[in-house]
């Protein structure tokens, strides 16, 4: 009697595992055409986040939150000065503004050291990114004019 050897299961990639993790937490992650491998998008409380995973490094996860900059908030000196102030205050969030100054991205890089991502760690990332982005955008966007009484 011949025994059938089961086909070996392919190891899931870090991106596949992270996408499954997000789904278990109640998110609806998706992948967009044209993105780099390991890029996963998801919404949380009305904001669009992106996670970037490196297929060669099982422990690396980058969670990001980006915003388009309006014309009145593209002054290079203001953006850079505010970026340095905010980064100095949080120490864990990188602020990225491209040379075109058309958007700003807030990035947290995690090194999991062989541990799986936890719901608590993801929540801390999302809260920290929201808070840092709110602080930054509040400083670079001018206040709306106030009516005179």
N, C-alpha and C positions, 0 to 999 in steps of 0.2 A: 504494500500500500504506500503510495507516494504521499508525502506530506507537502502541503502547500505552505510555502514560506510567505508570511505577510510582507507586503512591500514596506520598506523602511519609511517611517514618517519623517518628512522634512521638518527641520527645525524652523520654528516661526521666527521671523525677523523682529528686531526691536520695534519697528513701526507697526507690524501686525499685532504684536502684544500690547503696545500702547493704545492702538485703536480699539482692541477688545476691552482694555481697562476703561477707556472713556465710555464705551457702550455700557459696561456694567455699572458705571457711576450715573447713568441716565442721560449722558450726552449723545448727540447724533453726529459722530465724526464723519468727515468725507475727505476725499482726495480730489484735487483739481487737475485737469489735464495740463500738461506742460510744466508742472512743478517738479522740483528735484525729488528723487526717490527719498522716502522717509519723511515727507511733508504731510501733515495731517491738520485739517481745519476743524474747528468746532465753535459753537456759540455758547455763551454763558451770560445770562442777565443782559441780553441785548447787545453784547459786544462779540466781535469775531476774533477769536484767538487762533494762533497757529503753533503747532508743535513740530520741531525738526529733530529727527533722530538720525544718527550716523550708523549705517548698517555695519560698519567695521568696528564700532565701539559700543558694546552692549550697555555700558553704564552712562552714556551721554544722552541728555535730553535738554533741548532748548525750548522754552515756552515763551511766546511773544504776543504782544498786543500792539497793533499799529493804527495810526490815524492819518488821514489826509490833512495837509495844512492849507488853510485858506490864504488868499493873497496877502491879507493884512498881517499875517503871522509868519512871514518868510524872511524877516530881517536876519541876515546871517549872524551878526554879532549877538543879537538877542537870543537866537536859537542856541548858539555855542556856549554863551555865558550861562544860560539857564540849564543847559545839558550838564555842564560841569558842576553847578550848584546842586542839582538834583541827584546826580551820581554820587557826589560827596556825602549827601545826606542819607542815602539808602544803602550804599556800599554793595548791594546785591543785584541791582538792576543796571544793565547797560542801556544807554540811550543812543540810538543810531539815527542820524539824519544824513541822507545822501547829498552829494554836491548840488543836485537840482533843487534841494530843499522843498520837495513837493509832498513829503510825508515824514513822519517820525515813527520809529519803532522802539518799543520797550522790551528788553530781552532779559530773561533769567536763564542761566545755564546751570544744570544740575549734573552731578556726578553721583550715581546711585550706589557705587561700590558693591555691585553684585546683589543689591536688594531690589525688590520690585517697587514700582511707584506706589505710593499709598494715597488714599483719598485725602488724608490730612495734609500731606505735602503738596498735592495739587491745589487744594483750597488755599493754602498759604501763598502759593505762587500767584494764583488768580487775584487774591485780595491785594497782594503787594504790587502787582502790575497795575491793577485798577487805581490804587492809591497814588502810585508814582506818576502814572499818566495824568491823573486829575491835577496833581500838584504842578506838573510841567506845563500842561495846557493852560491852566489858570494863570500862569506867569507869562506865557508868550502871546496869548490872545488878549487883545485889548478889551477892556470892559465896554459893554454897550452904553451908548449915551443915556444919561438920566434926564428925565423931564424936569424942567424948572417949575417950581411951585408958584 
